[in-house]
């Protein structure tokens, strides 16, 4: 029988912020805004440290989401 053990909260990555940031990046890009650390801080609730920490992964996700959208169209 397969059993699962719970993962400690501190060990779980925060994928929620990455996905939200990726969606915000796409929204800003579609509205003609340059997506920079400063612009993300200005147009969101995230701190500069959060943006610097999660932006690289969020940018990759945003690009992937855009490629999927283009292929579906």
N, C-alpha and C positions, 0 to 999 in steps of 0.2 A: 504494500500500500504506500502511496506517495503522500508525504506530509509536508507542509510548508511551515517555515518558521518566520515569525514576524521580524521585520527589519527595524532597527532603532530609528527613531525620527531624525536624529542628526546625521544618519548615514544616507538618507534618501535625498537625491538631488532635487532641487526646486525647478521642475520642468514647467510649472505654471508660469513663472515669471519669464522664462525663455520664450514660451509660446506667445504670451501677451506682448512681449517686446518685439518679437518677429512680426506679429500682426500690426503693431504700431508702426514699425519700420515700413512695411508694405503700404499702409495707409498714407504715411507721410510721403513716400515716394510717388504714389499715384496722384497725390495732390500737388506734386511739383516741388516739394520741400526737400532740401538736402538733409540727409540723415547723418548727423554727427553726434558726438557725445553731448555737446552743448544743446543741440536742437532736441535730442531725446529728453534731456533733463528739463528743458523749457516746456515741452509739450506733453509731459507725463508726470506721474507721481513718484518716479524713481529718483534716487539720489545719484550723484555723480559716481560714487563707488559701486553702486549696483549696476549702473550702465557699463562701467569699465569691466566689471566682472562677467556680466552675462551677454554683452553685445556681440562678441565674436561668435558665440554659439547661436545667438538669435539671428545674426546676419546670415549664417549658413542655412538655418532653417527657413528664413524668409526667401532666400534664393531657391531653395528646394521647392517651397510652396508655389513660387512663381512659375517654375518649370512645369510642375504638375498642372497648374491652371492653363498654361499655354498648350500643353499637349491635349488637354481635355476639350479645348475649344475647337 
